[in-house]
Amino acid sequence: MILRIALPTPLHRLFDYHLPLSSLKTPPKRGCRVRVPFGSREMIGLIVDTPEQSDLPLAKLKPVHEILDDEPVLDPNLFELGLWAARYYQHPVGDALAQLLPVLLRQGRPAAFAHATLWRATADANPDRLSSSAHRQRELLQILLDHPKGISPDAIRAEGGHTPLLKTLTEKGLAESFEHLPDGRHAASRDQILREPPLTLHDEQAGAMQRIRASDGFKAFLLYGVTGSGKTEIYLQAIERTLSEGRQALVLVPEIGLTPQTLTRFRNRFNVPVHALHSNLSDRERLDTWLHARNGSAGIVIGTRSAIFTPLRNPGLIIVDEEHDSSFKQQDGFRYHARDLAVVRASREGIPIILGSATPALESLQNARAGRYEQLNLHRRAGNATAPRFELLDIRQQPLDAGLSDELIRRMHQHLAAGTQVMLFLNRRGFSPSLICNQCATIVDCTRCDAHMTLHRNPPHLHCHHCDRQTPIPRACTQCGSHELRPLGIGTERAEDALKHHFPDTPVLRVDRDSTTRKASLEKIMAQVHRGDPCILIGTQMLAKGHHFPLVTLVAILDADAGLFSADFRGMERTAQLILQVAGRAGRANHPGEVILQTLHAEHPMLQTLIGSDYLHFARQEMQLREAAELPPFTHHALVRGEATRQGWAEQFLRELSEQTRLNTELPTGVQIIGPFPSPMEKRGGLFRAQLLISSHNRSALHTWLNALVHEAQNNPQGRRVRWVLDVDPIDNY
């Protein structure tokens, strides 16, 4: 018997192996894992097909060492989604399919739960059989009697029980342990689903909810709602309907930091198991959650980007929160976009999908305009909350202390004195973006990247945020020997120091990747904010993503000009999204909010549009410019990126690749090739980078050319010294 196997290799092909029929109990099925020899090692692969014949002689086919599964680990719909994604993103099929599996399954471990050991009292257990002086044994036995279905050792300890005495009770015939596995059911009936009643919807929410409930089968909804308009309540009520039908819901969020907050809200609302999937879980925890979702015992699964590949026994709804967020795009390896795959998956499963955002991506707005999505609008905030008041604060010729103007400091004092909270946004971590010599103006650069080293003070060091290189702070300039090295520019650490000086009696909480590296550190900061005492939050874009701060009444963006003059055509869209997402943290409850944008370009058209209108008005203007310039979403892009140890090698490889592909394959009508040219940051991590841009109005024509190009790249001998990747639908040019 011939098996066609997908193996996690960089090769764009499948591999044939033979399996002796005498070793078969039942024929292996598509989607089952196998262990096979590959070179000098063994690999775990997935069966894709069982062809009658192979292109190779049977004598040259290696034997399969082991069939690992009796039943497929992936259901047919998810397996087909993986194959489709591999084709669309031009990625090796074996590696793409491997990304659908938890790490332990990729290693060949059984697709089974870790057995949970629970304890219970024996059938004839009676406290009277214990001595009246055995108080701890009596307490422990009572806990077991109170939990006839079993209780875990951790839960026993949480109730004050002394677990070492379990052995004593077992020896006396009063307690016993047993293995417990999930039963695959998440809710019995509709009246058991909710822990707390749903909130009353305002008229816009009710209209949107009515449209979602009226959907039958696949339907894509783009839920545009200003920050604080109650999008999450619509998610919750849509999920309630899904659960009442005995089906499951998958919710994607952009950041791990949002997962605990979302989990808490969903678990408070629903009386069904709510499971999380993200990179902070152990491999065992990820596999168990994956299995809970597959067997149906997880009613709701909440996860980050990779959770789109979670199997669901009975899928009913997919939700993508903050659908515009770039975190949904995988930037290395298998470069898929989870939002786009979510739409494809919902279509294949025949279920509705909700894409929610206060600042939708222009691609999503164009899909709505073309009729592929139905757009639902929420223009006003929920409850008594009102939209914040925007103000452009012109800081030209104004003295600044670590980015803080005198007027901003005065406004902060007013809000803090009123007992509310203040949030400041600065999208640069560290103490200072660079370190400069005061004598010769030399800036300390990274030796491995075309970038400046960022100065950090806690602990003191220089750090390249592109390649992660870290060095001690130099004592003198390497060019002139001067000891006058000074920080240039403002980072969150420097702003934090200035805030502590100006507000010595107010807690200053910094939120960036440096301050939240320890486990649960972000949760501790959020808990302090939610206590309601006056405080100052200073942080990067981690603060902008979906957090609910009911007592924040003043939000200030210290550098609103960052991104206004970006070389990336998406720069303006991202700047607008970031400003509005940050601004949306202000005035979300009963306290009116105020948003201050410090700027050197108060007359800039985009800033004027954002404070005078809304995001949709800005988006319409930006889309007109994109359409005139023939840029996405009105054309489709792909980038071939190359990197090599010597300058010029990557460009030469991409030039030869493009020319050779044109010689062997006619360039489809409408497909344009631009480049190759050096990447905007040519040197990164010690490698020199270049890129080739392929553009077309016709997606099919683009993929025809990409297929030919990948084939040529695989056979190009120069590929041994140049590492290349293909990025379909790229979201940045770096």
MARKEKE-453331 format. One line per 3 residues: their letters; for each residue x, z, y of C-alpha. Coordinates in nm, 2 decimals. Layout:
N
a	X Z Y; ...
//
This chain:
734
mil	0.00 0.00 0.00; 0.13 -0.09 0.35; 0.09 0.14 0.64
ria	0.14 0.03 1.00; 0.27 0.34 1.19; 0.30 0.42 1.56
lpt	0.62 0.62 1.61; 0.72 0.79 1.94; 1.01 0.56 2.03
plh	1.09 0.35 2.34; 1.02 0.03 2.15; 0.70 -0.16 2.22
rlf	0.61 -0.22 1.86; 0.46 -0.07 1.54; 0.65 -0.01 1.21
dyh	0.55 -0.10 0.86; 0.61 0.14 0.56; 0.50 0.13 0.20
lpl	0.31 0.40 0.02; 0.30 0.39 -0.37; -0.06 0.38 -0.48
ssl	0.02 0.62 -0.76; 0.08 0.89 -0.50; -0.26 0.86 -0.34
ktp	-0.55 1.10 -0.41; -0.76 0.93 -0.14; -0.66 0.63 0.08
pkr	-0.51 0.76 0.41; -0.72 0.70 0.72; -0.64 0.56 1.06
gcr	-0.54 0.84 1.29; -0.38 1.06 1.02; -0.02 1.18 1.07
vrv	0.26 1.08 0.84; 0.62 1.18 0.80; 0.85 0.88 0.76
pfg	1.23 0.81 0.76; 1.36 0.65 1.08; 1.73 0.57 1.09
sre	1.91 0.89 0.99; 1.62 1.12 1.06; 1.26 1.18 0.99
mig	0.98 1.12 1.24; 0.61 1.21 1.27; 0.38 0.91 1.33
liv	0.02 0.80 1.33; -0.14 0.55 1.10; -0.28 0.26 1.31
dtp	-0.36 0.01 1.04; -0.34 -0.06 0.66; -0.26 -0.44 0.66
eqs	-0.26 -0.65 0.34; 0.08 -0.80 0.43; 0.38 -0.72 0.63
dlp	0.61 -0.96 0.83; 0.90 -0.80 0.63; 0.96 -0.84 0.26
lak	0.81 -0.55 0.07; 1.15 -0.46 -0.07; 1.28 -0.39 0.28
lkp	1.00 -0.15 0.37; 1.09 0.22 0.36; 0.86 0.46 0.18
vhe	0.64 0.71 0.35; 0.77 1.06 0.28; 0.44 1.25 0.33
ild	0.08 1.21 0.44; 0.02 1.52 0.66; -0.36 1.50 0.71
dep	-0.66 1.44 0.48; -0.87 1.36 0.79; -0.77 1.19 1.12
vld	-0.65 1.44 1.38; -0.79 1.21 1.65; -1.15 1.09 1.66
pnl	-1.20 0.71 1.68; -1.30 0.71 2.05; -0.99 0.91 2.16
fel	-0.76 0.70 1.94; -0.89 0.38 2.10; -0.85 0.53 2.44
glw	-0.48 0.60 2.36; -0.43 0.24 2.24; -0.61 0.11 2.55
aar	-0.40 0.33 2.78; -0.08 0.21 2.61; -0.17 -0.15 2.67
yyq	-0.29 -0.10 3.03; 0.01 0.10 3.14; 0.25 -0.12 2.94
hpv	0.39 0.18 2.75; 0.52 0.20 2.40; 0.22 0.26 2.18
gda	0.38 0.52 1.96; 0.49 0.74 2.25; 0.15 0.70 2.42
laq	-0.04 0.82 2.11; 0.20 1.11 2.07; 0.10 1.23 2.42
llp	-0.26 1.28 2.28; -0.13 1.55 2.04; -0.02 1.91 2.11
vll	0.35 1.97 2.06; 0.31 2.15 1.73; 0.11 1.86 1.58
rqg	0.39 1.62 1.70; 0.63 1.84 1.50; 0.43 1.81 1.19
rpa	0.26 2.15 1.19; -0.08 2.18 1.03; -0.39 2.10 1.25
afa	-0.52 2.45 1.19; -0.58 2.77 1.38; -0.34 3.06 1.37
hat	-0.54 3.30 1.16; -0.68 3.59 1.37; -0.67 3.92 1.19
lwr	-0.97 4.14 1.27; -1.05 4.49 1.15; -1.39 4.64 1.05
ata	-1.52 4.95 0.88; -1.59 4.93 0.51; -1.95 4.92 0.38
dan	-1.96 5.28 0.28; -1.74 5.42 0.57; -1.87 5.75 0.70
pdr	-1.70 5.97 0.96; -1.80 6.28 0.76; -1.53 6.19 0.50
lss	-1.27 6.27 0.77; -1.14 6.61 0.85; -1.30 6.77 1.16
sah	-0.95 6.80 1.31; -0.87 6.43 1.27; -0.99 6.34 1.61
rqr	-0.80 6.02 1.66; -0.90 5.89 1.32; -1.27 5.97 1.40
ell	-1.24 5.79 1.73; -1.08 5.48 1.57; -1.34 5.47 1.29
qil	-1.62 5.49 1.55; -1.48 5.19 1.73; -1.48 5.00 1.41
ldh	-1.84 5.10 1.33; -1.94 4.99 1.68; -1.80 4.64 1.60
pkg	-1.94 4.54 1.26; -1.84 4.18 1.31; -1.48 4.28 1.35
isp	-1.24 4.37 1.64; -0.88 4.27 1.71; -0.59 4.52 1.74
dai	-0.56 4.43 2.11; -0.93 4.51 2.17; -0.90 4.83 1.98
rae	-0.61 4.94 2.21; -0.82 4.83 2.51; -1.09 5.07 2.40
ggh	-0.84 5.36 2.36; -0.80 5.34 1.98; -0.47 5.43 1.81
tpl	-0.39 5.12 1.60; -0.11 5.28 1.39; -0.39 5.48 1.22
lkt	-0.55 5.17 1.08; -0.32 5.20 0.78; -0.44 5.56 0.73
lte	-0.80 5.46 0.74; -0.73 5.17 0.50; -0.57 5.40 0.25
kgl	-0.88 5.63 0.27; -1.10 5.33 0.20; -1.27 5.35 0.54
aes	-1.13 5.03 0.71; -1.03 4.68 0.61; -0.88 4.37 0.77
feh	-0.99 4.01 0.73; -0.91 3.67 0.86; -1.14 3.52 1.12
lpd	-1.18 3.16 1.22; -1.41 3.00 1.49; -1.75 2.87 1.36
grh	-1.77 2.57 1.59; -2.08 2.68 1.78; -2.07 2.76 2.16
aas	-2.43 2.85 2.24; -2.75 2.91 2.06; -3.02 2.83 2.31
rdq	-3.08 2.75 2.68; -3.17 3.11 2.78; -2.84 3.24 2.65
ilr	-2.62 3.00 2.84; -2.61 3.17 3.18; -2.46 3.51 3.27
epp	-2.58 3.49 3.63; -2.85 3.27 3.79; -2.75 2.95 3.98
ltl	-2.74 2.94 4.36; -3.02 2.78 4.56; -2.92 2.43 4.66
hde	-2.96 2.29 5.02; -3.13 1.96 5.06; -2.82 1.74 5.03
qag	-2.70 1.93 4.72; -3.05 1.90 4.56; -3.06 1.53 4.63
amq	-2.72 1.48 4.46; -2.82 1.70 4.17; -3.14 1.50 4.12
rir	-2.94 1.17 4.10; -2.70 1.32 3.84; -2.98 1.46 3.63
asd	-3.15 1.12 3.63; -2.85 0.95 3.48; -2.87 0.84 3.12
gfk	-2.55 0.75 2.94; -2.24 0.64 3.13; -2.26 0.67 3.51
afl	-1.98 0.73 3.75; -2.06 0.95 4.06; -1.83 0.98 4.36
lyg	-1.93 1.32 4.51; -1.80 1.32 4.87; -1.85 1.66 5.03
vtg	-1.68 1.82 5.33; -1.49 2.13 5.24; -1.72 2.42 5.17
sgk	-2.02 2.20 5.11; -2.09 2.33 4.76; -1.94 2.07 4.53
tei	-1.85 2.34 4.28; -2.21 2.46 4.26; -2.32 2.10 4.17
ylq	-2.05 2.10 3.90; -2.19 2.43 3.76; -2.55 2.31 3.75
aie	-2.45 1.98 3.60; -2.26 2.16 3.33; -2.56 2.39 3.26
rtl	-2.77 2.09 3.17; -2.49 1.96 2.95; -2.46 2.29 2.76
seg	-2.84 2.32 2.72; -2.82 1.99 2.52; -2.56 2.15 2.29
rqa	-2.28 1.93 2.44; -1.94 2.00 2.59; -1.80 1.96 2.94
lvl	-1.44 1.87 3.04; -1.32 1.97 3.39; -0.99 1.84 3.53
vpe	-0.82 2.02 3.82; -0.50 1.90 3.99; -0.29 2.22 3.98
igl	-0.23 2.51 3.75; -0.28 2.74 4.05; -0.65 2.63 4.06
tpq	-0.71 2.70 3.69; -0.74 3.08 3.71; -0.97 3.06 4.01
tlt	-1.19 2.80 3.84; -1.18 2.98 3.50; -1.31 3.30 3.67
rfr	-1.59 3.13 3.84; -1.70 2.94 3.53; -1.68 3.24 3.30
nrf	-1.88 3.45 3.55; -2.15 3.19 3.54; -2.17 3.09 3.17
nvp	-2.21 3.28 2.85; -2.02 3.03 2.65; -1.65 3.01 2.56
vha	-1.45 2.86 2.85; -1.10 2.75 2.76; -0.80 2.65 2.97
lhs	-0.54 2.38 2.90; -0.22 2.37 3.11; 0.16 2.37 3.09
nls	0.19 2.75 3.13; 0.04 2.81 2.78; 0.25 2.85 2.48
dre	0.26 2.57 2.22; 0.05 2.78 1.98; -0.21 2.86 2.26
rld	-0.24 2.49 2.35; -0.30 2.39 1.98; -0.56 2.66 1.93
twl	-0.75 2.56 2.25; -0.72 2.19 2.14; -0.87 2.28 1.80
har	-1.15 2.49 1.97; -1.24 2.18 2.17; -1.22 1.95 1.87
ngs	-1.45 2.16 1.65; -1.70 2.23 1.93; -1.64 2.61 1.97
agi	-1.52 2.55 2.33; -1.83 2.48 2.55; -1.62 2.41 2.86
vig	-1.25 2.30 2.87; -1.07 2.32 3.21; -0.73 2.17 3.24
trs	-0.48 1.98 3.44; -0.38 1.61 3.40; -0.30 1.60 3.02
aif	-0.63 1.77 2.94; -0.79 1.42 2.96; -0.67 1.37 2.61
tpl	-0.85 1.68 2.47; -1.07 1.59 2.18; -1.44 1.70 2.21
rnp	-1.67 1.72 1.91; -1.98 1.65 2.13; -1.88 1.54 2.48
gli	-2.15 1.54 2.74; -1.98 1.54 3.09; -1.65 1.49 3.26
ivd	-1.57 1.63 3.60; -1.26 1.55 3.80; -1.22 1.79 4.10
eeh	-1.01 1.69 4.40; -1.00 1.34 4.25; -0.78 1.21 4.53
dss	-0.49 1.43 4.44; -0.16 1.26 4.34; -0.10 1.53 4.07
fkq	-0.33 1.34 3.84; -0.07 1.06 3.82; 0.20 1.12 3.57
qdg	0.53 1.03 3.74; 0.76 1.00 3.44; 0.74 0.89 3.08
fry	0.39 0.78 3.00; 0.28 0.70 3.36; -0.10 0.72 3.33
har	-0.35 0.83 3.59; -0.58 1.10 3.45; -0.86 1.02 3.70
dla	-0.87 0.65 3.60; -0.85 0.74 3.23; -1.13 0.99 3.27
vvr	-1.36 0.71 3.40; -1.25 0.48 3.10; -1.31 0.77 2.86
asr	-1.66 0.85 3.00; -1.75 0.49 2.97; -1.64 0.47 2.61
egi	-1.82 0.80 2.52; -2.13 0.69 2.71; -2.15 1.01 2.93
pii	-2.16 1.07 3.30; -1.85 1.15 3.51; -1.84 1.32 3.85
lgs	-1.54 1.26 4.08; -1.54 1.51 4.36; -1.34 1.54 4.68
atp	-1.37 1.61 5.05; -1.11 1.33 5.10; -1.17 1.06 4.83
ale	-0.90 0.82 4.75; -0.95 0.48 4.91; -0.95 0.33 4.56
slq	-1.26 0.54 4.47; -1.43 0.46 4.80; -1.38 0.09 4.73
nar	-1.52 0.13 4.38; -1.83 0.29 4.53; -1.85 0.01 4.79
agr	-1.83 -0.25 4.51; -2.11 -0.07 4.32; -1.90 0.06 4.03
yeq	-1.96 0.42 4.14; -2.26 0.58 4.29; -2.16 0.77 4.60
lnl	-2.33 1.11 4.67; -2.27 1.26 5.02; -2.26 1.62 5.13
hrr	-2.21 1.63 5.50; -2.28 2.00 5.58; -2.14 2.32 5.45
agn	-2.33 2.55 5.21; -2.50 2.87 5.32; -2.44 2.98 5.68
ata	-2.09 2.83 5.71; -2.03 2.59 5.99; -1.76 2.32 6.02
prf	-1.44 2.45 6.19; -1.35 2.35 6.54; -1.05 2.12 6.57
ell	-0.79 2.14 6.85; -0.48 1.93 6.91; -0.21 2.16 7.06
dir	0.04 1.94 7.25; 0.38 2.11 7.20; 0.59 1.86 7.40
qqp	0.83 2.06 7.63; 0.70 2.38 7.49; 0.94 2.65 7.36
lda	0.90 2.71 6.98; 1.02 3.00 6.77; 1.06 2.87 6.41
gls	0.79 2.62 6.48; 0.55 2.87 6.64; 0.43 2.80 7.00
del	0.34 3.08 7.24; -0.02 2.96 7.25; -0.05 2.96 6.87
irr	0.10 3.32 6.85; -0.16 3.43 7.11; -0.45 3.28 6.91
mhq	-0.32 3.45 6.59; -0.32 3.79 6.76; -0.69 3.73 6.86
hla	-0.80 3.65 6.51; -0.61 3.93 6.34; -0.74 4.18 6.60
agt	-1.09 4.07 6.50; -1.02 4.17 6.14; -0.99 3.82 5.99
qvm	-0.71 3.63 5.83; -0.48 3.35 5.94; -0.33 3.06 5.74
lfl	-0.03 2.85 5.85; 0.07 2.52 5.68; 0.42 2.38 5.67
nrr	0.50 2.13 5.39; 0.87 2.21 5.38; 1.00 2.50 5.16
gfs	1.32 2.68 5.20; 1.47 2.83 5.52; 1.57 2.50 5.68
psl	1.56 2.14 5.57; 1.93 2.09 5.65; 2.25 2.26 5.75
icn	2.45 2.09 6.04; 2.79 2.14 6.19; 2.76 2.23 6.56
qca	3.10 2.07 6.64; 3.09 1.72 6.47; 2.71 1.70 6.38
tiv	2.79 1.65 6.01; 2.49 1.74 5.79; 2.56 1.88 5.45
dct	2.44 1.62 5.20; 2.38 1.62 4.83; 2.66 1.45 4.65
rcd	2.42 1.31 4.39; 2.14 1.19 4.61; 2.08 1.02 4.95
ahm	1.93 1.34 5.08; 2.02 1.65 5.28; 2.07 1.99 5.10
tlh	1.80 2.24 5.19; 1.91 2.58 5.31; 1.76 2.88 5.13
rnp	1.81 3.24 5.23; 1.65 3.43 4.94; 1.88 3.41 4.75
phl	2.14 3.24 4.99; 2.22 2.89 4.86; 2.19 2.52 4.92
hch	1.94 2.33 4.71; 1.86 1.96 4.66; 1.49 1.93 4.59
hcd	1.53 1.59 4.45; 1.79 1.64 4.17; 1.78 2.03 4.16
rqt	2.15 2.06 4.24; 2.24 2.40 4.38; 2.56 2.51 4.56
pip	2.68 2.81 4.76; 2.66 2.79 5.14; 2.99 2.65 5.26
rac	3.20 2.87 5.50; 3.32 2.57 5.70; 3.25 2.20 5.77
tqc	3.41 1.97 5.52; 3.48 1.71 5.80; 3.62 1.91 6.09
gsh	3.67 2.26 5.95; 3.45 2.43 6.20; 3.28 2.75 6.10
elr	2.98 2.68 6.33; 2.73 2.57 6.07; 2.37 2.61 6.18
plg	2.03 2.55 6.02; 1.84 2.25 6.15; 1.47 2.23 6.12
igt	1.20 2.47 5.99; 1.11 2.57 5.64; 0.86 2.82 5.51
era	1.12 3.09 5.47; 1.23 3.06 5.83; 0.87 3.06 5.95
eda	0.80 3.37 5.74; 1.09 3.56 5.91; 0.96 3.47 6.25
lkh	0.61 3.58 6.16; 0.74 3.92 6.04; 0.91 3.96 6.37
hfp	0.60 3.87 6.58; 0.35 4.06 6.35; 0.54 4.36 6.21
dtp	0.22 4.54 6.12; 0.05 4.25 5.94; 0.13 4.14 5.58
vlr	0.29 3.79 5.57; 0.23 3.62 5.23; 0.44 3.31 5.16
vdr	0.30 3.06 4.90; 0.53 2.78 4.78; 0.71 2.68 4.46
dst	0.99 2.93 4.53; 0.77 3.24 4.58; 0.54 3.17 4.29
trk	0.78 3.10 4.01; 0.72 3.43 3.83; 0.42 3.45 3.60
asl	0.10 3.57 3.77; 0.27 3.58 4.11; 0.02 3.34 4.27
eki	-0.27 3.54 4.13; -0.13 3.86 4.28; -0.10 3.69 4.62
maq	-0.46 3.56 4.60; -0.59 3.90 4.49; -0.43 4.05 4.81
vhr	-0.59 3.79 5.02; -0.94 3.84 4.86; -0.92 4.21 4.93
gdp	-1.02 4.11 5.28; -0.76 4.30 5.49; -0.60 4.10 5.78
cil	-0.30 3.90 5.67; -0.11 3.59 5.74; -0.07 3.32 5.48
igt	0.22 3.07 5.53; 0.27 2.80 5.27; 0.30 2.44 5.15
qml	0.04 2.21 5.01; -0.02 2.46 4.73; -0.25 2.63 4.98
akg	-0.45 2.31 5.05; -0.60 2.25 4.71; -0.94 2.40 4.66
hhf	-0.88 2.76 4.73; -1.16 2.97 4.87; -1.06 3.21 5.15
plv	-1.38 3.35 5.30; -1.20 3.56 5.57; -0.96 3.29 5.69
tlv	-1.09 3.20 6.04; -0.78 3.03 6.19; -0.58 2.75 6.02
ail	-0.28 2.61 6.20; -0.07 2.31 6.09; 0.27 2.36 6.24
dad	0.38 2.00 6.21; 0.08 1.77 6.22; 0.31 1.47 6.28
agl	0.47 1.47 5.94; 0.37 1.15 5.77; 0.23 0.97 6.07
fsa	0.52 0.73 6.07; 0.59 0.70 5.70; 0.73 0.38 5.56
dfr	0.49 0.41 5.26; 0.16 0.23 5.32; -0.02 0.53 5.17
gme	0.14 0.77 5.42; -0.15 0.77 5.67; -0.41 0.82 5.39
rta	-0.21 1.12 5.25; -0.16 1.27 5.59; -0.53 1.26 5.67
qli	-0.62 1.40 5.33; -0.37 1.68 5.37; -0.48 1.78 5.72
lqv	-0.85 1.79 5.63; -0.79 1.97 5.30; -0.58 2.24 5.48
agr	-0.83 2.25 5.77; -1.11 2.31 5.51; -0.98 2.65 5.43
agr	-1.11 2.78 5.77; -1.45 2.93 5.83; -1.59 2.89 5.48
anh	-1.82 3.20 5.49; -2.01 3.36 5.78; -1.71 3.36 6.02
pge	-1.67 3.05 6.24; -1.34 2.87 6.18; -1.08 2.72 6.41
vil	-0.81 2.46 6.32; -0.51 2.40 6.54; -0.28 2.10 6.49
qtl	0.06 2.14 6.67; 0.17 1.78 6.76; 0.41 1.58 6.97
hae	0.17 1.28 6.95; -0.17 1.42 7.06; -0.28 1.07 7.16
hpm	-0.22 0.92 6.81; -0.53 0.72 6.69; -0.54 0.88 6.35
lqt	-0.54 1.24 6.49; -0.80 1.15 6.74; -1.02 1.00 6.47
lig	-0.99 1.30 6.24; -1.09 1.55 6.51; -1.36 1.33 6.67
sdy	-1.53 1.20 6.36; -1.50 1.25 5.98; -1.29 1.13 5.69
lhf	-1.52 0.85 5.60; -1.48 0.70 5.95; -1.10 0.72 5.91
arq	-1.12 0.57 5.56; -1.32 0.27 5.69; -1.06 0.20 5.95
emq	-0.77 0.24 5.71; -0.94 0.01 5.45; -0.98 -0.26 5.71
lre	-0.60 -0.25 5.77; -0.53 -0.25 5.40; -0.76 -0.55 5.34
aae	-0.60 -0.75 5.62; -0.25 -0.66 5.48; -0.35 -0.74 5.12
lpp	-0.26 -0.39 5.00; -0.43 -0.17 4.74; -0.72 -0.12 4.67
fth	-0.76 -0.49 4.75; -0.47 -0.60 4.54; -0.31 -0.46 4.23
hal	0.05 -0.34 4.21; 0.31 -0.27 3.95; 0.67 -0.16 4.01
vrg	0.96 -0.22 3.77; 1.22 0.05 3.85; 1.58 0.04 3.74
eat	1.86 0.29 3.76; 2.23 0.27 3.67; 2.55 0.46 3.72
rqg	2.70 0.19 3.95; 2.56 0.05 4.27; 2.42 -0.30 4.23
wae	2.37 -0.30 3.85; 2.00 -0.21 3.87; 1.93 -0.49 4.13
qfl	2.13 -0.74 3.92; 1.93 -0.65 3.61; 1.60 -0.68 3.78
rel	1.69 -1.01 3.94; 1.80 -1.16 3.61; 1.49 -1.01 3.44
seq	1.26 -1.17 3.69; 1.43 -1.51 3.68; 1.44 -1.51 3.29
trl	1.07 -1.43 3.27; 0.99 -1.71 3.51; 1.19 -1.95 3.30
nte	1.01 -1.86 2.98; 0.66 -1.79 3.11; 0.48 -1.97 3.39
lpt	0.40 -1.74 3.68; 0.01 -1.70 3.69; -0.16 -1.82 4.00
gvq	-0.19 -1.54 4.26; 0.09 -1.32 4.12; 0.36 -1.24 4.38
iig	0.70 -1.10 4.30; 0.88 -0.91 4.58; 1.24 -0.80 4.54
pfp	1.44 -0.67 4.38; 1.55 -0.43 4.65; 1.71 -0.08 4.66
spm	1.46 0.20 4.63; 1.39 0.39 4.96; 1.61 0.66 4.83
ekr	1.87 0.45 4.65; 2.09 0.72 4.51; 1.91 1.01 4.32
ggl	2.05 1.24 4.06; 2.38 1.05 4.06; 2.21 0.72 3.97
fra	2.16 0.41 4.19; 1.81 0.28 4.19; 1.63 -0.05 4.26
qll	1.28 -0.18 4.22; 1.08 -0.50 4.17; 0.72 -0.52 4.30
iss	0.47 -0.74 4.13; 0.13 -0.79 4.31; -0.19 -0.98 4.24
hnr	-0.55 -0.99 4.34; -0.64 -1.06 3.98; -0.57 -0.77 3.74
sal	-0.58 -0.99 3.43; -0.32 -1.23 3.57; -0.10 -0.93 3.67
htw	-0.11 -0.80 3.31; -0.03 -1.14 3.16; 0.29 -1.15 3.36
lna	0.37 -0.79 3.29; 0.34 -0.85 2.91; 0.59 -1.13 2.94
lvh	0.82 -0.92 3.16; 0.83 -0.63 2.92; 0.91 -0.86 2.63
eaq	1.21 -1.00 2.82; 1.32 -0.66 2.93; 1.32 -0.53 2.56
nnp	1.55 -0.82 2.46; 1.78 -0.82 2.77; 2.13 -0.70 2.67
qgr	2.19 -0.56 3.02; 1.92 -0.31 2.94; 2.19 -0.10 2.77
rvr	2.35 -0.01 3.10; 2.04 0.00 3.31; 1.75 0.23 3.24
wvl	1.42 0.07 3.34; 1.06 0.17 3.35; 0.73 0.00 3.44
dvd	0.49 0.18 3.67; 0.14 0.02 3.67; -0.08 0.12 3.97
pid	0.21 0.32 4.13; 0.11 0.58 4.39; 0.45 0.61 4.57
ny	0.75 0.38 4.63; 1.02 0.64 4.56
//
